[in-house]
């Protein structure tokens, strides 16, 4: 998958960081050390890491991802990343 979104809450810049959903690349999630969770009441799963977004972005850059854009949505910070396909 060439696109990826990561996010965190504004007051939680030190982590945890949301790094994917149930359809995310399992190899990338394993590389990040992410754990898959389903919050009570949700009918979908998400992957989270305890690392702050900066460390997650550093790790993703090492495997070829680049930040396309970043924005704030309400109390959430969101980064969109892309990886060129071979």
PDB file with SEQRES, HELIX, SHEET and CRYST1 records, atoms N, CA, C and O in Angstrom:
SEQRES   1 A   86  UNK UNK UNK UNK UNK UNK UNK UNK UNK UNK UNK UNK UNK          
SEQRES   2 A   86  UNK UNK UNK UNK UNK UNK UNK UNK UNK UNK UNK UNK UNK          
SEQRES   3 A   86  UNK UNK UNK UNK UNK UNK UNK UNK UNK UNK UNK UNK UNK          
SEQRES   4 A   86  UNK UNK UNK UNK UNK UNK UNK UNK UNK UNK UNK UNK UNK          
SEQRES   5 A   86  UNK UNK UNK UNK UNK UNK UNK UNK UNK UNK UNK UNK UNK          
SEQRES   6 A   86  UNK UNK UNK UNK UNK UNK UNK UNK UNK UNK UNK UNK UNK          
SEQRES   7 A   86  UNK UNK UNK UNK UNK UNK UNK UNK                              
HELIX    1 AA1 UNK A   10  UNK A   12  5                                   3    
HELIX    2 AA2 UNK A   26  UNK A   32  1                                   7    
HELIX    3 AA3 UNK A   53  UNK A   62  1                                  10    
SHEET    1 AA1 6 UNK A  35  UNK A  37  0                                        
SHEET    2 AA1 6 UNK A  46  UNK A  49 -1                                        
SHEET    3 AA1 6 UNK A  17  UNK A  21 -1                                        
SHEET    4 AA1 6 UNK A   3  UNK A   9 -1                                        
SHEET    5 AA1 6 UNK A  76  UNK A  83 -1                                        
SHEET    6 AA1 6 UNK A  65  UNK A  73 -1                                        
CRYST1    1.000    1.000    1.000  90.00  90.00  90.00 P 1           1          
ATOM      1  N   UNK A   1       0.842  -1.179   0.000  1.00  0.00           N  
ATOM      2  CA  UNK A   1       0.000   0.000   0.000  1.00  0.00           C  
ATOM      3  C   UNK A   1       0.880   1.232   0.000  1.00  0.00           C  
ATOM      4  O   UNK A   1       1.704   1.396   0.900  1.00  0.00           O  
ATOM      5  N   UNK A   2       0.730   2.092  -0.974  1.00  0.00           N  
ATOM      6  CA  UNK A   2       1.639   3.235  -1.057  1.00  0.00           C  
ATOM      7  C   UNK A   2       1.265   4.417  -0.159  1.00  0.00           C  
ATOM      8  O   UNK A   2       2.105   5.287   0.070  1.00  0.00           O  
ATOM      9  N   UNK A   3       0.028   4.478   0.358  1.00  0.00           N  
ATOM     10  CA  UNK A   3      -0.372   5.597   1.214  1.00  0.00           C  
ATOM     11  C   UNK A   3      -0.583   5.129   2.642  1.00  0.00           C  
ATOM     12  O   UNK A   3      -0.948   3.982   2.897  1.00  0.00           O  
ATOM     13  N   UNK A   4      -0.340   6.061   3.574  1.00  0.00           N  
ATOM     14  CA  UNK A   4      -0.484   5.738   4.986  1.00  0.00           C  
ATOM     15  C   UNK A   4      -0.863   6.993   5.747  1.00  0.00           C  
ATOM     16  O   UNK A   4      -0.360   8.075   5.444  1.00  0.00           O  
ATOM     17  N   UNK A   5      -1.743   6.865   6.734  1.00  0.00           N  
ATOM     18  CA  UNK A   5      -2.093   7.961   7.629  1.00  0.00           C  
ATOM     19  C   UNK A   5      -1.629   7.600   9.032  1.00  0.00           C  
ATOM     20  O   UNK A   5      -1.801   6.464   9.473  1.00  0.00           O  
ATOM     21  N   UNK A   6      -1.041   8.564   9.733  1.00  0.00           N  
ATOM     22  CA  UNK A   6      -0.766   8.390  11.155  1.00  0.00           C  
ATOM     23  C   UNK A   6      -1.370   9.588  11.865  1.00  0.00           C  
ATOM     24  O   UNK A   6      -1.493  10.662  11.277  1.00  0.00           O  
ATOM     25  N   UNK A   7      -1.750   9.413  13.128  1.00  0.00           N  
ATOM     26  CA  UNK A   7      -2.383  10.510  13.855  1.00  0.00           C  
ATOM     27  C   UNK A   7      -2.132  10.374  15.346  1.00  0.00           C  
ATOM     28  O   UNK A   7      -1.773   9.308  15.847  1.00  0.00           O  
ATOM     29  N   UNK A   8      -2.332  11.495  16.044  1.00  0.00           N  
ATOM     30  CA  UNK A   8      -2.268  11.516  17.499  1.00  0.00           C  
ATOM     31  C   UNK A   8      -3.133  12.662  17.986  1.00  0.00           C  
ATOM     32  O   UNK A   8      -3.452  13.571  17.219  1.00  0.00           O  
ATOM     33  N   UNK A   9      -3.510  12.628  19.245  1.00  0.00           N  
ATOM     34  CA  UNK A   9      -4.272  13.714  19.839  1.00  0.00           C  
ATOM     35  C   UNK A   9      -3.317  14.851  20.196  1.00  0.00           C  
ATOM     36  O   UNK A   9      -2.164  14.606  20.551  1.00  0.00           O  
ATOM     37  N   UNK A  10      -3.789  16.081  20.103  1.00  0.00           N  
ATOM     38  CA  UNK A  10      -2.936  17.258  20.297  1.00  0.00           C  
ATOM     39  C   UNK A  10      -2.222  17.234  21.646  1.00  0.00           C  
ATOM     40  O   UNK A  10      -1.047  17.594  21.708  1.00  0.00           O  
ATOM     41  N   UNK A  11      -2.868  16.834  22.699  1.00  0.00           N  
ATOM     42  CA  UNK A  11      -2.223  16.823  24.014  1.00  0.00           C  
ATOM     43  C   UNK A  11      -1.433  15.538  24.268  1.00  0.00           C  
ATOM     44  O   UNK A  11      -0.930  15.319  25.370  1.00  0.00           O  
ATOM     45  N   UNK A  12      -1.326  14.690  23.241  1.00  0.00           N  
ATOM     46  CA  UNK A  12      -0.592  13.430  23.400  1.00  0.00           C  
ATOM     47  C   UNK A  12       0.556  13.332  22.405  1.00  0.00           C  
ATOM     48  O   UNK A  12       0.816  12.260  21.859  1.00  0.00           O  
ATOM     49  N   UNK A  13       1.251  14.457  22.163  1.00  0.00           N  
ATOM     50  CA  UNK A  13       2.339  14.462  21.192  1.00  0.00           C  
ATOM     51  C   UNK A  13       3.437  13.464  21.532  1.00  0.00           C  
ATOM     52  O   UNK A  13       4.238  13.105  20.669  1.00  0.00           O  
ATOM     53  N   UNK A  14       3.479  13.013  22.780  1.00  0.00           N  
ATOM     54  CA  UNK A  14       4.481  12.028  23.190  1.00  0.00           C  
ATOM     55  C   UNK A  14       4.014  10.597  22.972  1.00  0.00           C  
ATOM     56  O   UNK A  14       4.716   9.656  23.342  1.00  0.00           O  
ATOM     57  N   UNK A  15       2.848  10.423  22.382  1.00  0.00           N  
ATOM     58  CA  UNK A  15       2.297   9.105  22.111  1.00  0.00           C  
ATOM     59  C   UNK A  15       1.075   8.857  22.981  1.00  0.00           C  
ATOM     60  O   UNK A  15       0.850   9.601  23.935  1.00  0.00           O  
ATOM     61  N   UNK A  16       0.291   7.852  22.687  1.00  0.00           N  
ATOM     62  CA  UNK A  16       0.479   6.894  21.600  1.00  0.00           C  
ATOM     63  C   UNK A  16       0.157   7.505  20.245  1.00  0.00           C  
ATOM     64  O   UNK A  16      -0.442   8.577  20.161  1.00  0.00           O  
ATOM     65  N   UNK A  17       0.559   6.815  19.190  1.00  0.00           N  
ATOM     66  CA  UNK A  17       0.310   7.244  17.819  1.00  0.00           C  
ATOM     67  C   UNK A  17      -0.489   6.167  17.101  1.00  0.00           C  
ATOM     68  O   UNK A  17      -0.144   4.986  17.140  1.00  0.00           O  
ATOM     69  N   UNK A  18      -1.566   6.595  16.442  1.00  0.00           N  
ATOM     70  CA  UNK A  18      -2.365   5.690  15.617  1.00  0.00           C  
ATOM     71  C   UNK A  18      -1.632   5.551  14.293  1.00  0.00           C  
ATOM     72  O   UNK A  18      -1.350   6.552  13.635  1.00  0.00           O  
ATOM     73  N   UNK A  19      -1.317   4.315  13.892  1.00  0.00           N  
ATOM     74  CA  UNK A  19      -0.508   4.117  12.683  1.00  0.00           C  
ATOM     75  C   UNK A  19      -1.205   3.317  11.587  1.00  0.00           C  
ATOM     76  O   UNK A  19      -0.607   3.068  10.540  1.00  0.00           O  
ATOM     77  N   UNK A  20      -2.447   2.911  11.800  1.00  0.00           N  
ATOM     78  CA  UNK A  20      -3.111   2.161  10.739  1.00  0.00           C  
ATOM     79  C   UNK A  20      -4.461   1.623  11.144  1.00  0.00           C  
ATOM     80  O   UNK A  20      -4.883   1.733  12.295  1.00  0.00           O  
ATOM     81  N   UNK A  21      -5.132   1.033  10.159  1.00  0.00           N  
ATOM     82  CA  UNK A  21      -6.417   0.390  10.401  1.00  0.00           C  
ATOM     83  C   UNK A  21      -6.307  -1.098  10.095  1.00  0.00           C  
ATOM     84  O   UNK A  21      -5.217  -1.601   9.820  1.00  0.00           O  
ATOM     85  N   UNK A  22      -7.418  -1.790  10.142  1.00  0.00           N  
ATOM     86  CA  UNK A  22      -7.395  -3.251   9.978  1.00  0.00           C  
ATOM     87  C   UNK A  22      -6.926  -3.700   8.608  1.00  0.00           C  
ATOM     88  O   UNK A  22      -6.613  -4.876   8.420  1.00  0.00           O  
ATOM     89  N   UNK A  23      -6.870  -2.780   7.635  1.00  0.00           N  
ATOM     90  CA  UNK A  23      -6.437  -3.121   6.279  1.00  0.00           C  
ATOM     91  C   UNK A  23      -4.985  -2.724   6.005  1.00  0.00           C  
ATOM     92  O   UNK A  23      -4.509  -2.868   4.879  1.00  0.00           O  
ATOM     93  N   UNK A  24      -4.287  -2.232   7.008  1.00  0.00           N  
ATOM     94  CA  UNK A  24      -2.902  -1.787   6.843  1.00  0.00           C  
ATOM     95  C   UNK A  24      -1.970  -2.958   6.560  1.00  0.00           C  
ATOM     96  O   UNK A  24      -2.253  -4.103   6.912  1.00  0.00           O  
ATOM     97  N   UNK A  25      -0.849  -2.638   5.915  1.00  0.00           N  
ATOM     98  CA  UNK A  25       0.159  -3.645   5.570  1.00  0.00           C  
ATOM     99  C   UNK A  25       0.716  -4.275   6.851  1.00  0.00           C  
ATOM    100  O   UNK A  25       1.335  -3.578   7.655  1.00  0.00           O  
ATOM    101  N   UNK A  26       0.506  -5.574   7.053  1.00  0.00           N  
ATOM    102  CA  UNK A  26       0.987  -6.207   8.288  1.00  0.00           C  
ATOM    103  C   UNK A  26       2.502  -6.154   8.455  1.00  0.00           C  
ATOM    104  O   UNK A  26       2.992  -6.129   9.584  1.00  0.00           O  
ATOM    105  N   UNK A  27       3.251  -6.135   7.355  1.00  0.00           N  
ATOM    106  CA  UNK A  27       4.712  -6.048   7.457  1.00  0.00           C  
ATOM    107  C   UNK A  27       5.139  -4.698   8.025  1.00  0.00           C  
ATOM    108  O   UNK A  27       6.046  -4.631   8.854  1.00  0.00           O  
ATOM    109  N   UNK A  28       4.483  -3.619   7.579  1.00  0.00           N  
ATOM    110  CA  UNK A  28       4.799  -2.276   8.090  1.00  0.00           C  
ATOM    111  C   UNK A  28       4.390  -2.179   9.559  1.00  0.00           C  
ATOM    112  O   UNK A  28       5.128  -1.627  10.375  1.00  0.00           O  
ATOM    113  N   UNK A  29       3.219  -2.712   9.896  1.00  0.00           N  
ATOM    114  CA  UNK A  29       2.751  -2.667  11.284  1.00  0.00           C  
ATOM    115  C   UNK A  29       3.707  -3.441  12.194  1.00  0.00           C  
ATOM    116  O   UNK A  29       3.992  -3.000  13.307  1.00  0.00           O  
ATOM    117  N   UNK A  30       4.195  -4.574  11.737  1.00  0.00           N  
ATOM    118  CA  UNK A  30       5.157  -5.365  12.504  1.00  0.00           C  
ATOM    119  C   UNK A  30       6.464  -4.597  12.670  1.00  0.00           C  
ATOM    120  O   UNK A  30       7.043  -4.589  13.757  1.00  0.00           O  
ATOM    121  N   UNK A  31       6.936  -3.949  11.597  1.00  0.00           N  
ATOM    122  CA  UNK A  31       8.164  -3.149  11.645  1.00  0.00           C  
ATOM    123  C   UNK A  31       8.050  -2.038  12.696  1.00  0.00           C  
ATOM    124  O   UNK A  31       9.008  -1.753  13.414  1.00  0.00           O  
ATOM    125  N   UNK A  32       6.868  -1.416  12.775  1.00  0.00           N  
ATOM    126  CA  UNK A  32       6.657  -0.333  13.733  1.00  0.00           C  
ATOM    127  C   UNK A  32       6.429  -0.849  15.156  1.00  0.00           C  
ATOM    128  O   UNK A  32       6.475  -0.075  16.112  1.00  0.00           O  
ATOM    129  N   UNK A  33       6.186  -2.142  15.294  1.00  0.00           N  
ATOM    130  CA  UNK A  33       5.878  -2.701  16.612  1.00  0.00           C  
ATOM    131  C   UNK A  33       4.475  -2.349  17.064  1.00  0.00           C  
ATOM    132  O   UNK A  33       4.216  -2.223  18.261  1.00  0.00           O  
ATOM    133  N   UNK A  34       3.564  -2.190  16.108  1.00  0.00           N  
ATOM    134  CA  UNK A  34       2.197  -1.762  16.410  1.00  0.00           C  
ATOM    135  C   UNK A  34       1.362  -2.911  16.959  1.00  0.00           C  
ATOM    136  O   UNK A  34       1.574  -4.077  16.625  1.00  0.00           O  
ATOM    137  N   UNK A  35       0.407  -2.550  17.811  1.00  0.00           N  
ATOM    138  CA  UNK A  35      -0.541  -3.528  18.328  1.00  0.00           C  
ATOM    139  C   UNK A  35      -1.936  -3.185  17.795  1.00  0.00           C  
ATOM    140  O   UNK A  35      -2.321  -2.018  17.724  1.00  0.00           O  
ATOM    141  N   UNK A  36      -2.669  -4.215  17.428  1.00  0.00           N  
ATOM    142  CA  UNK A  36      -4.011  -4.049  16.858  1.00  0.00           C  
ATOM    143  C   UNK A  36      -5.029  -4.073  17.994  1.00  0.00           C  
ATOM    144  O   UNK A  36      -5.048  -5.004  18.799  1.00  0.00           O  
ATOM    145  N   UNK A  37      -5.877  -3.040  18.054  1.00  0.00           N  
ATOM    146  CA  UNK A  37      -6.881  -2.953  19.110  1.00  0.00           C  
ATOM    147  C   UNK A  37      -8.229  -2.595  18.513  1.00  0.00           C  
ATOM    148  O   UNK A  37      -8.315  -1.978  17.451  1.00  0.00           O  
ATOM    149  N   UNK A  38      -9.275  -2.992  19.212  1.00  0.00           N  
ATOM    150  CA  UNK A  38     -10.638  -2.605  18.858  1.00  0.00           C  
ATOM    151  C   UNK A  38     -11.245  -1.948  20.087  1.00  0.00           C  
ATOM    152  O   UNK A  38     -11.414  -2.589  21.124  1.00  0.00           O  
ATOM    153  N   UNK A  39     -11.570  -0.673  19.968  1.00  0.00           N  
ATOM    154  CA  UNK A  39     -12.158   0.060  21.085  1.00  0.00           C  
ATOM    155  C   UNK A  39     -13.599  -0.393  21.294  1.00  0.00           C  
ATOM    156  O   UNK A  39     -14.304  -0.692  20.330  1.00  0.00           O  
ATOM    157  N   UNK A  40     -14.031  -0.443  22.536  1.00  0.00           N  
ATOM    158  CA  UNK A  40     -15.385  -0.835  22.872  1.00  0.00           C  
ATOM    159  C   UNK A  40     -16.385   0.045  22.125  1.00  0.00           C  
ATOM    160  O   UNK A  40     -16.309   1.272  22.195  1.00  0.00           O  
ATOM    161  N   UNK A  41     -17.309  -0.570  21.421  1.00  0.00           N  
ATOM    162  CA  UNK A  41     -18.328   0.169  20.676  1.00  0.00           C  
ATOM    163  C   UNK A  41     -17.988   0.392  19.218  1.00  0.00           C  
ATOM    164  O   UNK A  41     -18.869   0.735  18.429  1.00  0.00           O  
ATOM    165  N   UNK A  42     -16.716   0.205  18.836  1.00  0.00           N  
ATOM    166  CA  UNK A  42     -16.320   0.355  17.432  1.00  0.00           C  
ATOM    167  C   UNK A  42     -16.439  -0.987  16.721  1.00  0.00           C  
ATOM    168  O   UNK A  42     -16.248  -2.043  17.323  1.00  0.00           O  
ATOM    169  N   UNK A  43     -16.759  -0.929  15.427  1.00  0.00           N  
ATOM    170  CA  UNK A  43     -16.816  -2.161  14.636  1.00  0.00           C  
ATOM    171  C   UNK A  43     -15.619  -2.252  13.694  1.00  0.00           C  
ATOM    172  O   UNK A  43     -15.706  -2.870  12.633  1.00  0.00           O  
ATOM    173  N   UNK A  44     -14.500  -1.636  14.082  1.00  0.00           N  
ATOM    174  CA  UNK A  44     -13.270  -1.668  13.298  1.00  0.00           C  
ATOM    175  C   UNK A  44     -12.078  -1.697  14.245  1.00  0.00           C  
ATOM    176  O   UNK A  44     -12.190  -1.354  15.421  1.00  0.00           O  
ATOM    177  N   UNK A  45     -10.951  -2.107  13.715  1.00  0.00           N  
ATOM    178  CA  UNK A  45      -9.715  -2.181  14.504  1.00  0.00           C  
ATOM    179  C   UNK A  45      -8.735  -1.113  14.049  1.00  0.00           C  
ATOM    180  O   UNK A  45      -8.794  -0.642  12.913  1.00  0.00           O  
ATOM    181  N   UNK A  46      -7.831  -0.734  14.948  1.00  0.00           N  
ATOM    182  CA  UNK A  46      -6.773   0.231  14.643  1.00  0.00           C  
ATOM    183  C   UNK A  46      -5.451  -0.305  15.189  1.00  0.00           C  
ATOM    184  O   UNK A  46      -5.423  -1.094  16.133  1.00  0.00           O  
ATOM    185  N   UNK A  47      -4.366   0.140  14.574  1.00  0.00           N  
ATOM    186  CA  UNK A  47      -3.022  -0.183  15.059  1.00  0.00           C  
ATOM    187  C   UNK A  47      -2.460   1.038  15.782  1.00  0.00           C  
ATOM    188  O   UNK A  47      -2.571   2.163  15.295  1.00  0.00           O  
ATOM    189  N   UNK A  48      -1.852   0.806  16.950  1.00  0.00           N  
ATOM    190  CA  UNK A  48      -1.261   1.874  17.757  1.00  0.00           C  
ATOM    191  C   UNK A  48       0.155   1.485  18.169  1.00  0.00           C  
ATOM    192  O   UNK A  48       0.479   0.307  18.317  1.00  0.00           O  
ATOM    193  N   UNK A  49       0.987   2.508  18.349  1.00  0.00           N  
ATOM    194  CA  UNK A  49       2.306   2.337  18.953  1.00  0.00           C  
ATOM    195  C   UNK A  49       2.428   3.335  20.095  1.00  0.00           C  
ATOM    196  O   UNK A  49       1.732   4.350  20.101  1.00  0.00           O  
ATOM    197  N   UNK A  50       3.290   3.068  21.049  1.00  0.00           N  
ATOM    198  CA  UNK A  50       3.496   3.987  22.168  1.00  0.00           C  
ATOM    199  C   UNK A  50       4.434   5.132  21.802  1.00  0.00           C  
ATOM    200  O   UNK A  50       4.524   6.118  22.535  1.00  0.00           O  
ATOM    201  N   UNK A  51       5.133   5.010  20.677  1.00  0.00           N  
ATOM    202  CA  UNK A  51       6.091   6.035  20.254  1.00  0.00           C  
ATOM    203  C   UNK A  51       5.387   7.332  19.874  1.00  0.00           C  
ATOM    204  O   UNK A  51       4.245   7.309  19.415  1.00  0.00           O  
ATOM    205  N   UNK A  52       6.072   8.473  20.064  1.00  0.00           N  
ATOM    206  CA  UNK A  52       5.533   9.738  19.573  1.00  0.00           C  
ATOM    207  C   UNK A  52       5.599   9.784  18.041  1.00  0.00           C  
ATOM    208  O   UNK A  52       6.382   9.057  17.430  1.00  0.00           O  
ATOM    209  N   UNK A  53       4.777  10.637  17.424  1.00  0.00           N  
ATOM    210  CA  UNK A  53       4.750  10.715  15.959  1.00  0.00           C  
ATOM    211  C   UNK A  53       6.117  10.952  15.324  1.00  0.00           C  
ATOM    212  O   UNK A  53       6.400  10.397  14.262  1.00  0.00           O  
ATOM    213  N   UNK A  54       6.969  11.759  15.946  1.00  0.00           N  
ATOM    214  CA  UNK A  54       8.283  12.047  15.360  1.00  0.00           C  
ATOM    215  C   UNK A  54       9.093  10.772  15.165  1.00  0.00           C  
ATOM    216  O   UNK A  54       9.721  10.596  14.122  1.00  0.00           O  
ATOM    217  N   UNK A  55       9.088   9.884  16.149  1.00  0.00           N  
ATOM    218  CA  UNK A  55       9.828   8.626  16.023  1.00  0.00           C  
ATOM    219  C   UNK A  55       9.201   7.719  14.967  1.00  0.00           C  
ATOM    220  O   UNK A  55       9.913   7.041  14.226  1.00  0.00           O  
ATOM    221  N   UNK A  56       7.867   7.707  14.898  1.00  0.00           N  
ATOM    222  CA  UNK A  56       7.179   6.913  13.875  1.00  0.00           C  
ATOM    223  C   UNK A  56       7.545   7.431  12.489  1.00  0.00           C  
ATOM    224  O   UNK A  56       7.831   6.643  11.588  1.00  0.00           O  
ATOM    225  N   UNK A  57       7.538   8.751  12.313  1.00  0.00           N  
ATOM    226  CA  UNK A  57       7.900   9.337  11.016  1.00  0.00           C  
ATOM    227  C   UNK A  57       9.344   8.997  10.650  1.00  0.00           C  
ATOM    228  O   UNK A  57       9.633   8.705   9.490  1.00  0.00           O  
ATOM    229  N   UNK A  58      10.249   9.033  11.625  1.00  0.00           N  
ATOM    230  CA  UNK A  58      11.647   8.662  11.367  1.00  0.00           C  
ATOM    231  C   UNK A  58      11.753   7.212  10.898  1.00  0.00           C  
ATOM    232  O   UNK A  58      12.475   6.914   9.946  1.00  0.00           O  
ATOM    233  N   UNK A  59      11.032   6.311  11.568  1.00  0.00           N  
ATOM    234  CA  UNK A  59      11.061   4.895  11.188  1.00  0.00           C  
ATOM    235  C   UNK A  59      10.503   4.690   9.780  1.00  0.00           C  
ATOM    236  O   UNK A  59      11.062   3.933   8.985  1.00  0.00           O  
ATOM    237  N   UNK A  60       9.397   5.370   9.480  1.00  0.00           N  
ATOM    238  CA  UNK A  60       8.774   5.200   8.166  1.00  0.00           C  
ATOM    239  C   UNK A  60       9.647   5.764   7.048  1.00  0.00           C  
ATOM    240  O   UNK A  60       9.657   5.231   5.939  1.00  0.00           O  
ATOM    241  N   UNK A  61      10.380   6.840   7.336  1.00  0.00           N  
ATOM    242  CA  UNK A  61      11.292   7.392   6.330  1.00  0.00           C  
ATOM    243  C   UNK A  61      12.371   6.370   5.969  1.00  0.00           C  
ATOM    244  O   UNK A  61      12.779   6.278   4.811  1.00  0.00           O  
ATOM    245  N   UNK A  62      12.829   5.611   6.951  1.00  0.00           N  
ATOM    246  CA  UNK A  62      13.880   4.616   6.705  1.00  0.00           C  
ATOM    247  C   UNK A  62      13.442   3.513   5.749  1.00  0.00           C  
ATOM    248  O   UNK A  62      14.282   2.865   5.125  1.00  0.00           O  
ATOM    249  N   UNK A  63      12.129   3.295   5.629  1.00  0.00           N  
ATOM    250  CA  UNK A  63      11.650   2.256   4.707  1.00  0.00           C  
ATOM    251  C   UNK A  63      10.979   2.854   3.467  1.00  0.00           C  
ATOM    252  O   UNK A  63      10.246   2.170   2.752  1.00  0.00           O  
ATOM    253  N   UNK A  64      11.245   4.149   3.223  1.00  0.00           N  
ATOM    254  CA  UNK A  64      10.837   4.738   1.953  1.00  0.00           C  
ATOM    255  C   UNK A  64       9.600   5.608   1.945  1.00  0.00           C  
ATOM    256  O   UNK A  64       9.217   6.103   0.885  1.00  0.00           O  
ATOM    257  N   UNK A  65       8.954   5.817   3.095  1.00  0.00           N  
ATOM    258  CA  UNK A  65       7.775   6.686   3.128  1.00  0.00           C  
ATOM    259  C   UNK A  65       8.206   8.144   3.226  1.00  0.00           C  
ATOM    260  O   UNK A  65       9.221   8.460   3.848  1.00  0.00           O  
ATOM    261  N   UNK A  66       7.429   9.028   2.608  1.00  0.00           N  
ATOM    262  CA  UNK A  66       7.661  10.475   2.662  1.00  0.00           C  
ATOM    263  C   UNK A  66       6.366  11.168   3.052  1.00  0.00           C  
ATOM    264  O   UNK A  66       5.291  10.765   2.608  1.00  0.00           O  
ATOM    265  N   UNK A  67       6.454  12.201   3.874  1.00  0.00           N  
ATOM    266  CA  UNK A  67       5.271  12.962   4.265  1.00  0.00           C  
ATOM    267  C   UNK A  67       4.788  13.780   3.073  1.00  0.00           C  
ATOM    268  O   UNK A  67       5.559  14.513   2.454  1.00  0.00           O  
ATOM    269  N   UNK A  68       3.498  13.643   2.760  1.00  0.00           N  
ATOM    270  CA  UNK A  68       2.892  14.460   1.709  1.00  0.00           C  
ATOM    271  C   UNK A  68       2.295  15.722   2.300  1.00  0.00           C  
ATOM    272  O   UNK A  68       2.462  16.814   1.756  1.00  0.00           O  
ATOM    273  N   UNK A  69       1.598  15.568   3.417  1.00  0.00           N  
ATOM    274  CA  UNK A  69       0.946  16.706   4.050  1.00  0.00           C  
ATOM    275  C   UNK A  69       0.673  16.390   5.513  1.00  0.00           C  
ATOM    276  O   UNK A  69       0.697  15.234   5.935  1.00  0.00           O  
ATOM    277  N   UNK A  70       0.413  17.445   6.273  1.00  0.00           N  
ATOM    278  CA  UNK A  70       0.085  17.314   7.689  1.00  0.00           C  
ATOM    279  C   UNK A  70      -0.973  18.350   7.996  1.00  0.00           C  
ATOM    280  O   UNK A  70      -0.938  19.454   7.454  1.00  0.00           O  
ATOM    281  N   UNK A  71      -1.922  18.002   8.867  1.00  0.00           N  
ATOM    282  CA  UNK A  71      -2.969  18.950   9.227  1.00  0.00           C  
ATOM    283  C   UNK A  71      -3.468  18.662  10.632  1.00  0.00           C  
ATOM    284  O   UNK A  71      -3.191  17.608  11.205  1.00  0.00           O  
ATOM    285  N   UNK A  72      -4.199  19.607  11.168  1.00  0.00           N  
ATOM    286  CA  UNK A  72      -4.901  19.408  12.427  1.00  0.00           C  
ATOM    287  C   UNK A  72      -6.389  19.329  12.147  1.00  0.00           C  
ATOM    288  O   UNK A  72      -6.934  20.161  11.421  1.00  0.00           O  
ATOM    289  N   UNK A  73      -7.046  18.334  12.718  1.00  0.00           N  
ATOM    290  CA  UNK A  73      -8.489  18.157  12.559  1.00  0.00           C  
ATOM    291  C   UNK A  73      -9.080  18.113  13.958  1.00  0.00           C  
ATOM    292  O   UNK A  73      -8.964  17.101  14.650  1.00  0.00           O  
ATOM    293  N   UNK A  74      -9.710  19.198  14.379  1.00  0.00           N  
ATOM    294  CA  UNK A  74     -10.193  19.260  15.753  1.00  0.00           C  
ATOM    295  C   UNK A  74      -9.018  19.154  16.704  1.00  0.00           C  
ATOM    296  O   UNK A  74      -8.106  19.980  16.656  1.00  0.00           O  
ATOM    297  N   UNK A  75      -9.027  18.153  17.564  1.00  0.00           N  
ATOM    298  CA  UNK A  75      -7.948  17.934  18.533  1.00  0.00           C  
ATOM    299  C   UNK A  75      -6.961  16.860  18.075  1.00  0.00           C  
ATOM    300  O   UNK A  75      -6.197  16.323  18.877  1.00  0.00           O  
ATOM    301  N   UNK A  76      -6.987  16.553  16.770  1.00  0.00           N  
ATOM    302  CA  UNK A  76      -6.159  15.478  16.224  1.00  0.00           C  
ATOM    303  C   UNK A  76      -5.154  16.022  15.218  1.00  0.00           C  
ATOM    304  O   UNK A  76      -5.497  16.866  14.391  1.00  0.00           O  
ATOM    305  N   UNK A  77      -3.916  15.544  15.282  1.00  0.00           N  
ATOM    306  CA  UNK A  77      -2.894  15.851  14.288  1.00  0.00           C  
ATOM    307  C   UNK A  77      -2.794  14.658  13.351  1.00  0.00           C  
ATOM    308  O   UNK A  77      -2.721  13.518  13.809  1.00  0.00           O  
ATOM    309  N   UNK A  78      -2.792  14.908  12.028  1.00  0.00           N  
ATOM    310  CA  UNK A  78      -2.790  13.830  11.038  1.00  0.00           C  
ATOM    311  C   UNK A  78      -1.693  14.072  10.011  1.00  0.00           C  
ATOM    312  O   UNK A  78      -1.546  15.183   9.501  1.00  0.00           O  
ATOM    313  N   UNK A  79      -0.918  13.021   9.706  1.00  0.00           N  
ATOM    314  CA  UNK A  79       0.101  13.056   8.662  1.00  0.00           C  
ATOM    315  C   UNK A  79      -0.287  12.068   7.579  1.00  0.00           C  
ATOM    316  O   UNK A  79      -0.685  10.942   7.878  1.00  0.00           O  
ATOM    317  N   UNK A  80      -0.174  12.479   6.319  1.00  0.00           N  
ATOM    318  CA  UNK A  80      -0.389  11.581   5.182  1.00  0.00           C  
ATOM    319  C   UNK A  80       0.974  11.312   4.562  1.00  0.00           C  
ATOM    320  O   UNK A  80       1.709  12.241   4.227  1.00  0.00           O  
ATOM    321  N   UNK A  81       1.306  10.026   4.411  1.00  0.00           N  
ATOM    322  CA  UNK A  81       2.600   9.622   3.858  1.00  0.00           C  
ATOM    323  C   UNK A  81       2.397   8.793   2.601  1.00  0.00           C  
ATOM    324  O   UNK A  81       1.348   8.180   2.403  1.00  0.00           O  
ATOM    325  N   UNK A  82       3.422   8.784   1.755  1.00  0.00           N  
ATOM    326  CA  UNK A  82       3.373   8.010   0.511  1.00  0.00           C  
ATOM    327  C   UNK A  82       4.704   7.310   0.315  1.00  0.00           C  
ATOM    328  O   UNK A  82       5.763   7.829   0.668  1.00  0.00           O  
ATOM    329  N   UNK A  83       4.621   6.105  -0.263  1.00  0.00           N  
ATOM    330  CA  UNK A  83       5.819   5.347  -0.609  1.00  0.00           C  
ATOM    331  C   UNK A  83       5.724   4.983  -2.079  1.00  0.00           C  
ATOM    332  O   UNK A  83       4.725   4.414  -2.519  1.00  0.00           O  
ATOM    333  N   UNK A  84       6.761   5.308  -2.838  1.00  0.00           N  
ATOM    334  CA  UNK A  84       6.784   4.965  -4.260  1.00  0.00           C  
ATOM    335  C   UNK A  84       6.746   3.456  -4.424  1.00  0.00           C  
ATOM    336  O   UNK A  84       7.431   2.727  -3.705  1.00  0.00           O  
ATOM    337  N   UNK A  85       5.947   2.991  -5.367  1.00  0.00           N  
ATOM    338  CA  UNK A  85       5.899   1.554  -5.635  1.00  0.00           C  
ATOM    339  C   UNK A  85       7.011   1.186  -6.597  1.00  0.00           C  
ATOM    340  O   UNK A  85       7.405   1.981  -7.450  1.00  0.00           O  
ATOM    341  N   UNK A  86       7.508  -0.024  -6.447  1.00  0.00           N  
ATOM    342  CA  UNK A  86       8.628  -0.469  -7.280  1.00  0.00           C  
ATOM    343  C   UNK A  86       8.150  -0.996  -8.605  1.00  0.00           C  
ATOM    344  O   UNK A  86       8.960  -1.413  -9.433  1.00  0.00           O  
TER     345      UNK A  86                                                      
END                                                                             
